[in-house]
């Protein structure tokens, strides 16, 4: 599969665009997982309702946090595609995971990750 250079990837202007892309990917036969920010505390880079969609090959659109948290959420999305189970993941400074994934801003986020059938 040929990947586009960053300059060639169209910017999505809203979470509605991300959901529309997820629906198109699904209709096109691609396995898809959707991640949604469901709760935040303190300083959080993205608000509740923010989305990231990932397909079975690891292609993704959108953002739920930024930095390395995105990589962890993409991994969770790939696992949700594989096992069909939804999960809620949390990142925050009190959690050792936060430092590993780069969320040291003082906030916490909770993200729902679910396969879209």
C-alpha positions in Angstrom: 0.0 0.0 0.0 1.4 3.4 -0.9 1.2 6.0 1.8 0.8 9.7 1.1 3.3 12.3 2.2 2.1 14.5 4.9 1.6 17.4 2.5 -0.6 15.3 0.3 -3.0 14.2 3.1 -6.1 16.4 3.2 -6.8 18.1 6.5 -10.1 17.1 8.2 -11.9 20.2 9.6 -14.1 18.5 12.2 -15.0 15.4 14.1 -17.9 15.1 11.7 -15.4 14.7 8.8 -13.6 12.0 10.8 -16.9 10.1 11.4 -17.8 10.4 7.7 -14.4 9.0 6.8 -14.9 6.1 9.2 -18.2 5.3 7.6 -16.7 5.4 4.1 -13.8 3.2 5.2 -16.3 0.7 6.7 -18.5 0.7 3.6 -15.4 0.1 1.5 -14.7 -3.1 3.4 -12.0 -1.9 5.8 -12.1 -3.0 9.4 -12.4 0.1 11.6 -12.2 1.2 15.2 -13.3 4.5 16.6 -11.7 6.2 19.6 -13.7 8.9 21.4 -12.6 11.1 24.3 -15.3 10.4 26.9 -13.9 12.2 30.0 -11.2 14.7 30.8 -9.8 16.2 34.1 -7.5 19.2 34.4 -5.4 20.1 31.4 -6.3 18.0 28.4 -5.2 18.6 24.8 -8.5 17.6 23.2 -12.1 18.1 24.5 -14.7 15.4 25.3 -16.2 14.1 22.0 -12.9 14.3 20.0 -12.4 11.3 17.7 -9.7 9.2 16.1 -10.5 6.5 13.6 -8.1 3.7 12.7 -8.3 0.9 10.1 -6.9 -2.6 10.3 -3.6 -1.5 8.6 -3.0 1.2 11.2 -4.0 4.2 9.0 -5.7 6.8 11.1 -7.4 10.2 11.0 -8.2 12.5 13.8 -6.8 13.1 17.3 -7.8 12.3 20.9 -4.7 13.8 22.6 -1.6 14.3 20.6 1.9 13.0 21.0 2.6 9.5 21.9 -0.9 9.0 23.4 -2.2 8.7 19.8 0.2 5.7 19.3 -1.2 3.9 22.4 -4.8 4.6 21.3 -4.1 3.3 17.7 -2.7 0.1 19.2 -5.8 -0.3 21.3 -7.9 0.3 18.2 -6.0 -2.4 16.3 -6.7 -4.8 19.3 -10.4 -3.8 19.3 -10.6 -4.6 15.6 -9.0 -8.0 16.2 -11.0 -9.1 19.3 -14.2 -7.2 18.8 -14.2 -5.9 22.4 -14.7 -2.3 23.3 -12.4 -0.9 26.0 -11.9 2.3 28.0 -8.3 3.4 28.4 -7.1 6.2 30.7 -4.0 8.3 30.6 -2.9 10.7 33.3 0.0 12.0 35.3 -0.7 9.7 38.2 -0.4 6.8 35.9 3.1 5.5 35.0 1.8 5.0 31.5 1.3 8.8 31.2 5.1 9.4 31.3 5.8 6.7 28.8 3.2 8.1 26.3 4.0 11.8 26.9 1.0 13.0 28.8 2.8 15.0 31.5 0.7 18.1 31.3 -1.1 17.6 34.6 -4.4 16.3 33.1 -6.1 13.0 32.5 -8.2 11.6 29.7 -10.4 8.6 29.3 -10.9 7.2 25.8 -13.5 4.7 24.6 -12.2 2.5 21.8 -14.6 0.3 19.9 -14.7 -1.7 16.7 -17.3 -0.3 14.2 -19.3 -3.1 12.5 
